[in-house]
Amino acid sequence: MLASELRGQGVTMVLGTVVDMAGVARAKWVPVSRIGDFQANGMGACPSWNVFCIDSTLAFTKDLNVIGDLRIRIDTDRLAVIDDGVAWAPGSFFNQDGTPSANCARTRLADICNRTSLRATVGAELEFALLGANGQPVTSTGWTGYGARSSLEQAPFFASLLRRAQRAGLGIEQFHAEAGVDQFEVSLSPADPVAAADAVVLARILIGRAAAEHGMRVSFSPLPFAGGAGNGAHLHMSLQTNGTLVFSGGDGPHGLTLEGGNAIGGVLESLPELQAVFAGSVLSPARIGPGKWSGAARCWGLENREAAVRFVAATPSNPRGANIELKVVDPSANPYLAIAAFLGSALRGISQQTPLPPEEPAAPQAVETLTGTQADIIAAFADSPVAKEILGEAIVEALVSARSYEVEQFSRLPLEDVTEMFREAWSF
């Protein structure tokens, strides 16, 4: 019945995606007539798909190599028409016996949600740079950060994106020109955590298709050009317990409840160990630093854009209610793992009653900053009991393998060369 319905909409083929540990989307296609098989039985994929690297090299481990087979099953509840004749759905990895794979990021996120009585809602902000057909900036002169003219010049692109988003059922809240040349930001509607991660994948696909429609390309690199502005992939999260909001209505600073403070404490406590999930690529360290609004300061603060955790209070001007924003996340992160680590560390803070650190309204230089080499970031993650607790040993091993390859192959190259090599690596 679903295949017939899709044919009625002109769909002839179905795309199913998974996102690997390097943050790159990989895909399988079927004719629309086989969508039922794609959903129920899945399409084959070697276990080594979990250790693809950003240059498509495979970083084999003992368990993830050429032996064995997995199945990618799509979730047709999230099905969306993304182009003429093409429907898309997010996929999850399963073993051949039908059990979920321990390496599946999407399944791990769902498990975290299912193990708690708290209800989380997540919204994503996606920064990206539009490129010309040659992969270089579209605008040569006259760019104005946050400028009306800069936005109006790309109005046809955004009109195409909104049309595609409406067709696909993707909620877009707002968009604007950012600080960097040809850099824009799109804010997505909040949703449950798995749906929010699916929306990130869908949005990045649609942004890419809309750009192609106008003869452009798109970069979701953490740093598209050496010396230029970096792209973030910020995550906002709100929590409820038994219908009560966690980040407002309390006696703590700015209305925080005790659990809300614990959640922020948990995120900040584990942040250095989980940074490899949020911003662990070879280009990620170059984006993070004081003055870049990248969340480099390991602290929290009300509307503080230098803090790793920005607190957004419940006010009459905030219809979405109080939430916390994790600013250190960049587009090289697997969105399912990033949300899993964000939510998991907040829940861990609540369960362990982690104290809320003092607020740092100005993020002074005395605050610890999230700087360091990619090798340092990966080593902290590899040795972290918290990472294994939240994400599982299989995912930790796979992510470490894929990112360690980047350290070995690319970390000593000039930044200009690395930005050129991977400008479009994370474009879906």
C-alpha positions in Angstrom: 0.0 0.0 0.0 2.8 2.4 0.8 4.5 1.7 -2.5 1.3 2.5 -4.3 0.8 5.7 -2.4 4.3 6.8 -3.2 3.9 6.0 -6.9 0.8 8.2 -6.8 3.1 11.0 -5.7 5.5 10.3 -8.6 8.1 8.5 -6.4 10.1 5.9 -8.3 13.0 5.2 -5.8 13.7 5.4 -2.1 16.9 6.5 -0.4 17.8 5.2 3.0 20.7 6.9 5.0 22.8 6.2 8.0 25.5 8.5 9.4 28.9 7.0 10.2 31.2 7.8 13.1 33.0 10.4 11.0 29.7 12.3 10.6 29.3 11.4 6.9 26.0 10.2 5.5 26.1 6.9 3.6 23.2 5.5 1.6 21.4 2.6 0.0 18.7 2.9 -2.7 15.8 0.7 -3.8 13.1 0.9 -6.4 9.9 2.1 -4.7 8.5 -1.4 -5.3 11.0 -2.8 -2.7 10.3 -0.3 0.1 8.6 -3.0 2.1 11.7 -5.1 2.0 13.8 -2.1 2.9 11.6 -1.6 6.0 11.1 -5.1 7.2 14.3 -7.0 6.2 16.8 -4.2 5.3 19.5 -3.9 2.8 22.9 -5.4 3.3 25.9 -3.4 4.5 29.3 -4.6 5.7 30.0 -4.0 9.4 32.9 -1.8 8.2 30.4 0.9 7.3 30.8 1.9 10.9 34.4 2.7 10.5 34.3 4.7 7.2 36.6 7.7 7.5 36.1 11.2 6.0 38.1 10.2 2.9 36.1 6.9 2.6 39.1 4.9 3.8 38.1 2.1 6.2 39.7 2.1 9.7 39.2 -1.6 10.5 39.0 -2.9 14.0 39.0 -6.4 15.3 35.2 -6.6 15.1 34.6 -4.2 12.2 36.2 -5.5 9.1 35.4 -7.4 5.9 33.7 -10.3 7.6 30.0 -10.4 8.4 27.0 -8.4 7.3 24.5 -5.9 8.7 21.1 -4.8 7.5 20.0 -1.2 7.1 16.3 -0.9 7.9 14.5 2.3 7.1 11.9 4.0 9.4 9.0 4.7 7.1 7.3 6.7 9.8 9.9 9.4 9.0 9.5 9.0 5.2 9.7 12.3 3.2 9.7 13.1 -0.5 12.9 15.1 -1.1 13.0 15.5 -4.8 11.1 14.7 -7.9 10.8 10.9 -8.0 12.8 10.4 -4.8 11.7 9.6 -1.2 14.0 9.4 1.8 13.9 7.7 5.1 16.5 7.4 8.0 18.0 4.0 8.5 19.2 1.9 11.5 21.7 -0.9 11.6 20.4 -4.4 12.5 22.2 -7.7 12.8 21.1 -10.6 10.5 19.2 -12.2 13.3 17.0 -9.1 13.6 18.5 -7.6 16.8 19.7 -4.0 16.8 23.4 -3.5 16.1 25.5 -2.3 19.0 27.2 0.1 16.6 24.0 1.8 15.6 24.0 5.5 16.6 20.3 6.0 16.0 19.3 2.9 18.1 21.6 4.1 20.9 19.9 7.5 21.0 16.4 5.8 21.1 17.6 3.5 23.9 18.7 6.5 26.0 15.3 8.1 25.5 13.4 4.9 26.4 15.4 4.3 29.6 14.3 7.6 31.2 11.0 8.9 32.5 12.0 12.4 31.5 10.8 13.8 28.2 13.4 15.6 26.1 12.8 18.0 23.3 15.7 19.0 21.0 16.0 21.6 18.3 19.0 22.1 16.0 20.6 25.2 14.5 22.6 24.4 11.3 25.3 26.7 10.0 26.6 26.3 6.5 28.4 28.1 3.7 27.1 28.4 0.2 29.7 27.7 -2.5 29.9 28.4 -6.2 30.1 25.5 -8.7 33.9 25.7 -8.4 33.8 25.1 -4.6 34.8 28.7 -3.8 32.8 31.5 -2.2 29.8 32.8 -4.1 30.3 36.4 -3.0 33.5 38.1 -4.0 32.8 41.5 -2.4 30.3 43.3 -0.3 29.3 40.6 2.1 27.5 41.9 5.3 27.2 39.6 8.2 23.6 39.3 9.3 22.9 41.8 6.5 19.5 42.2 4.8 21.1 42.6 1.3 23.3 39.5 1.8 20.2 37.5 2.7 18.1 39.0 -0.2 20.7 38.0 -2.7 20.0 34.3 -1.8 16.2 34.7 -1.5 15.7 32.4 -4.5 17.7 29.7 -2.8 15.8 30.0 0.5 12.5 30.0 -1.4 13.5 26.7 -3.0 14.6 25.3 0.4 11.2 26.3 2.1 9.3 24.7 -0.8 11.2 21.5 -0.4 10.9 21.6 3.4 7.2 22.0 3.2 6.9 19.1 0.8 9.1 16.9 3.1 7.3 18.0 6.3 10.5 19.6 7.8 9.8 22.4 10.2 12.0 25.5 9.7 11.7 28.2 12.4 13.9 30.9 10.9 17.0 31.6 8.8 19.5 34.4 8.4 22.9 35.4 7.0 25.7 34.7 9.5 29.0 36.5 10.2 31.2 34.6 7.7 31.1 35.3 3.9 28.3 33.3 2.3 27.5 31.7 5.7 23.9 31.1 6.7 22.0 29.6 9.6 18.8 27.6 9.6 16.9 26.8 12.8 14.8 23.6 12.9 11.6 23.1 14.8 12.1 21.2 18.1 11.1 17.5 18.3 11.8 14.4 20.3 15.5 13.5 20.2 15.4 10.8 17.5 13.1 12.9 15.3 15.4 15.9 15.9 18.4 14.0 14.6 16.5 12.7 11.7 15.5 16.3 10.9 19.2 17.3 10.9 19.9 14.7 8.2 16.8 15.7 6.2 17.6 19.4 6.4 21.2 18.9 5.2 19.9 16.9 2.3 17.4 19.5 1.4 19.8 22.4 1.7 22.2 20.6 -0.6 19.4 19.9 -3.2 18.2 23.5 -3.0 21.7 24.8 -3.5 22.2 22.5 -6.5 19.0 23.8 -8.0 20.6 27.3 -8.2 24.0 26.2 -9.4 25.6 26.2 -6.0 27.2 23.7 -3.6 27.2 23.8 0.2 29.7 23.2 2.9 28.9 21.9 6.4 32.6 21.7 7.3 33.5 23.0 10.7 35.9 25.3 8.9 35.3 25.7 5.2 38.2 28.1 4.6 41.4 28.6 6.6 41.1 31.9 8.4 37.4 32.1 7.8 34.3 31.6 10.0 33.6 28.2 11.4 30.2 26.4 11.1 28.4 25.2 14.2 25.6 22.7 14.6 24.2 23.9 18.0 21.7 21.8 19.9 19.0 23.2 22.2 17.4 20.9 24.7 14.5 21.2 27.1 13.4 18.5 29.7 10.2 17.7 31.5 9.6 15.3 34.4 6.0 14.3 35.1 4.8 17.3 33.1 7.0 19.7 35.0 9.6 21.8 33.2 13.2 21.2 34.5 14.8 24.4 33.3 12.2 26.8 34.7 9.8 27.3 37.6 12.4 26.6 40.3 14.2 28.5 43.0 17.7 28.4 41.4 19.4 31.0 39.2 17.1 32.4 36.4 14.3 30.0 37.6 16.3 26.8 37.3 15.0 23.8 39.3 17.4 21.6 41.2 17.2 18.9 38.5 17.9 21.6 35.8 21.0 22.7 37.6 22.1 19.0 38.0 21.6 18.5 34.2 23.8 21.5 33.4 26.4 20.3 35.9 26.3 16.8 34.2 26.9 18.3 30.7 29.8 20.4 31.8 31.4 17.8 34.0 31.6 15.3 31.1 32.2 17.7 28.3 36.0 17.2 27.9 35.5 13.5 27.7 32.7 13.7 25.2 34.2 16.5 23.0 35.2 13.9 20.5 31.5 13.3 19.8 30.5 16.9 19.5 33.6 18.3 17.7 36.1 15.6 17.1 37.1 15.9 13.5 40.5 17.1 12.2 39.0 20.5 11.5 37.1 20.9 14.7 39.9 22.3 16.9 40.5 25.1 14.4 36.9 26.3 14.9 36.9 26.4 18.7 38.5 29.3 20.6 37.7 32.4 22.5 36.0 35.1 20.6 34.6 32.7 18.0 31.2 32.1 19.7 32.0 28.4 19.5 31.3 27.6 23.1 35.0 27.3 24.0 34.6 28.3 27.6 33.7 25.3 29.8 31.0 27.1 31.8 27.4 28.1 31.6 25.7 31.5 31.5 22.5 33.3 30.7 22.5 34.1 27.0 26.3 33.7 27.0 27.4 32.9 23.5 31.0 32.2 24.6 29.9 29.6 27.1 29.8 25.9 26.2 26.3 25.8 27.7 24.2 28.9 27.0 21.1 29.1 29.2 17.9 30.4 27.5 15.5 31.5 30.2 11.7 31.3 30.1 10.5 34.9 29.2 7.5 36.3 27.4 9.8 36.6 24.3 10.7 33.0 24.4 7.7 31.0 23.2 9.6 27.7 23.3 10.3 28.0 27.0 13.6 27.6 28.9 16.3 25.4 27.4 20.0 24.9 27.3 22.1 25.2 24.2 25.3 23.2 23.6 27.3 25.5 21.4 30.5 23.4 20.9 28.8 20.9 18.5 29.9 21.3 14.8 28.6 19.6 11.6 31.3 17.0 11.5 29.5 15.3 14.4 27.1 12.4 13.9 23.8 14.1 14.9 22.5 10.9 16.6 25.6 10.5 18.7 25.8 14.3 19.5 22.2 14.3 20.8 22.8 11.0 22.7 25.9 12.4 24.4 24.2 15.7 25.2 21.0 14.1 26.6 22.9 11.2 28.3 25.3 13.6 30.1 22.4 15.7 31.3 20.5 12.7 32.6 23.6 11.4 34.2 24.0 14.8 36.0 20.4 14.5 37.3 20.8 10.9 38.5 24.1 11.7 40.2 22.9 15.1 41.5 25.9 16.8 40.0 26.1 20.3 41.4 25.5 23.3 39.2 28.8 25.2 38.8 28.8 29.0 39.4 27.5 31.0 36.5 30.1 32.8 34.4 28.2 35.7 32.8 31.3 37.0 30.9 33.2 33.7 30.4 36.5 35.3 31.7 39.9 34.1 30.6 40.2 32.2 34.0 37.6 29.7 32.8 38.9 26.5 31.4 38.7 26.5 27.6 37.9 23.5 25.3 41.1 23.7 23.3 43.6 21.0 22.4 44.7 18.9 19.5 42.5 16.3 17.9 44.8 13.6 19.3 44.2 14.9 22.8 40.4 15.1 22.3 40.3 11.5 21.0 42.5 10.2 23.7 40.2 11.7 26.4 37.2 10.0 24.8 38.9 6.6 24.4 39.8 6.5 28.1 36.4 7.8 29.3 34.2 5.5 31.4 31.4 8.1 30.9 31.6 7.8 27.2 31.3 4.0 27.4 28.5 4.3 29.9 26.4 6.6 27.7 27.3 5.4 24.2 28.5 1.8 24.7 31.9 0.3 24.1 31.2 -0.7 20.5 30.4 2.9 19.4 33.4 4.3 21.4 35.8 1.8 19.7 34.4 2.6 16.2 34.5 6.4 16.7 38.1 6.3 18.1 39.2 4.1 15.1 37.7 6.5 12.5 39.0 9.7 14.1 42.4 8.2 15.0 42.9 7.7 11.2 42.3 11.4 10.7 45.0 12.2 13.4 47.5 9.9 11.6 46.8 11.1 8.1 45.8 14.8 8.2 46.7 16.5 11.5 50.2 17.5 10.4 49.1 18.9 7.0 48.7 22.7 6.5 45.3 23.9 7.6 44.7 25.4 4.1 45.2 21.9 2.6 42.9 20.2 5.0 40.1 22.7 4.6 40.4 22.3 0.8 40.3 18.5 1.0 37.2 18.2 3.2 35.2 21.3 2.4 32.3 19.2 1.3 33.0 16.0 3.2 30.0 16.6 5.5 27.6 17.8 2.8 24.6 15.4 2.6 
